[in-house]
Amino acid sequence: MTNLSITRAILIWGTTFSLFLIINLLACIIYGLALPSGFEMHRAWSPWLPGFEWLTLGGVLMGLLWSVIYGFWAAIILVPLRRMAGNWFGEKRVGS
């Protein structure tokens, strides 16, 4: 593992998690458009994405915004936990 600063690691993983959530949100929207009424995935997303409304520009933009927020929130929590766990188990990092 490279010796990235914690800030840079959070930036990389926050972007990765955010893109993962955005791709899934857009896939679910496409899925909902392709299937008959009643099969939309908005019921799954609505409780997690405040302001998300099915098939409105504002709702989709809010969904995208919350996907980025959740992606970086996950990185802020998981990157330090990963480093701490690595230290517990004696992981040697390059450059240390």
Number of C-alpha atoms within 10 A of each C-alpha: 8 10 11 13 9 13 13 10 17 22 16 15 19 23 17 16 20 24 16 14 19 19 14 13 19 14 13 17 17 13 14 18 14 11 10 9 8 9 12 18 17 18 12 10 16 15 10 13 19 13 16 22 18 18 12 10 11 13 17 19 14 17 25 21 18 20 23 21 16 18 23 21 15 16 24 18 11 15 18 15 12 12 13 13 12 13 12 9 8 9 12 12 13 9 8 6
